Amino acid sequence: MDRVDKIRGPISVLNRSDVDTDQIIPKQFLKRVERTGFGEFLFYDWAKEPGWDLDPNEILVTGRNFGCGSSREHAPWALQDYGFKALVAPSFADIFYSNCTKIGMLPVPLPEEEVHALMAVAEAEIDLEDEVVRFAGREVPFEIDPDLRHRLLNGLDDIGITLQSGEALERYEAERERAGPVTTSL
Amino acid sequence: MAAEPTTLFDKIWAAHEVAPGLLYIDLHLVHEVTSPQAFDALRIAGRKVRRPDRTLATADHNVPTDGSSRAAQILDQLSRVQVETLERNCAEFGVPIYSLGSERQGIVHVIGPELGVTQPGMTIVCGDSHTATHGAMGALSFGIGTSEVEHVLATQTLRQTRPRSMRISYSGALGFGVTAKDLILGTLGQIGVEGGAGYAIEFAGEAIERLTMEGRLTVCNMTIEGGGRAGMIAPDETTFEWLRGRPAAPDPLPLESWRALRTDEGARFDREVHVDANALSPQVTWGTTPGMVAPVTDAVPEPRTPGEERALDYMALEAGVPIEEIALDRVFIGSCTNSRIGDLRAAAAMVEGRRVAPSVQAMVVPGSANVKLQAEREGLDEVFRRAGFDWRSAGCSMCLGMNPDILAPGERCASTSNRNFEGRQGRGGRSHLVSPEMAAAAAIEGRFVDIRDWEPAREPEPAGAR
């Protein structure tokens, strides 16, 4: 995973709330078995609406509850493949937020009025190290889990980190694992 | 000193924490759409599936419902490749699979409880947002993305920030004609589609305790539509009765430890919500999120936000139109929300001796091969067919329209599924979410009706029909 640090440049705006992952990447594109190439299908149906305009900048600013619905990671893949490196919104759906962080795309929650202020400017800088968004001569702080921030700043692989807890895992399986269904002998 | 009172969620979480924020996963359910990239990544990294014996796969999302019994028969090439890829991956990594043609194939959230691999106290994940379904049996279950699928395959654990806790308590009982689906739709109308975000939700109270196991599965299934990561219900006699004798259920059932899976008196939740079950009516969604919902006796509301305006425009509905005047083109009975045998029995009881309106095309898609077989043993397939329904084979089908079962642009559908998003059931399609009983009655009338006072005449049974 690439490191995330400062993301700076012009912003794209999609001023809609409750944007679900079915809109971000419709189902007919989920049949691919690869992880790449989803960008051209981003917002496939909405992109046909008259007046639709979404430049592939590095920062997307959008409405609350972004990424709700289906857990498809194809949605973050499509956004990233299109060119976005960070998403700013008043809130994100849980699974979507988590999915973004797994691929090194930074979701940035800001208060609703700050998101609206950001939508009105042309450029911004998102600084993960300092946990702030800079625009129009101001600095607005955002929150992120410290472990997650560390992982993103260093581009660390989740599985690699977990396998460092290999001993704890083996101990758990030896001493505490629950009896449960054995799927291989059904 | 007495131990601090804890919630059902706390107990399951504590029992599975391998290290802070690292949860052991007791069961990983896998399907064809969100797994191929995860298996690929394992291959590239030279990793194995750590616990194939805690992993189970099925093909459900894009399988045709035309009775095809082998992947090779799938006409859509991309779908065929995806199902074949799942079969190949499972063979290579030693993961058991019930693919197309297996008598145990079906929607992943239907077959888990049906086989009894879903059990109280477990942690369960699947690369599908409706995984919260399994919480109805007192499990802690999350939907995850493909990177997390890979993580669980490789490590049998999941990194999770601990969610906050919420309890939704239902007082009273559901009235005649008001179902578990109406209970959860009404709740979504009350808390909104973001009301549960960041929470693990426990559903509790008299109305929940009275629900059948299948009704509870319907409720927990739609937790995600309120933004909640997990939904759960404390296991009780209804749960144990359901599990007894299922293929994967222990014999005897470990009742003592399962009965301990309850929220203690005095345990604290970060948020408590109360819903009066007595006050709920049959619900119909009118917009493009599951929270845009109203009682069937209401009219389409005035839009209050740009999102609601957009939704009415997409749905081609005018504020003030009574919901009972909304005419339908299609009816879909199926999905992980409402495709279990109890759902089909309830719908069949509505349509028996009646005919689907000429303007309506209606279909029933059982949730699993087992449900289909059981329904056929009971003659439900004949009831549906005689009424004019199309009787299909198991899969996710028109809930998400990855297979050939889709709405045409502009078509309006009464659907027992879980999402009425724009284009969800087919580009330009308009979906109204309802209970199986409401969908069945709507198929007969060609429009929504309040099933509480709906009793049209039935035709006499044809001689020798059953």
Interface residues (C-beta under 8 A of the other chain):
Chain A: R16 S17 D18 D20 D22 Q23 P26 K27 Q28 L30 K31 R32 V33 E34 R35 D45 R64 N65 C68 G69 S70 S71 R72 E73 H74 P76 S91 A93 D94 I95 S98 N99 K102 I103 D145 D147 D158 I159 T162 L163 S165 A168 L169 Y172 E173 R176 E177 R178 A179 G180 P181 V182 T183 T184 S185 L186
Chain B: A15 V18 A19 G21 L22 Y24 D26 L27 V33 T34 P36 Q37 D40 A45 R47 P52 D53 R54 T55 L56 H61 N62 D76 L78 S79 V81 Q82 T85 G94 P96 L115 G116 V117 Q119 G121 M122 G127 D128 S129 G143 I144 G145 T146 S147 E148 E150 H151 A154 T155 Q156 T157 R159 T161 P163 V193 E194 A197 G198 I224 G227 R229 P247 A248 A249 P250 P254 T289 T305 P306 G307 R310 L400 G401 M402 R419 F421 E422 G423 R424 R427
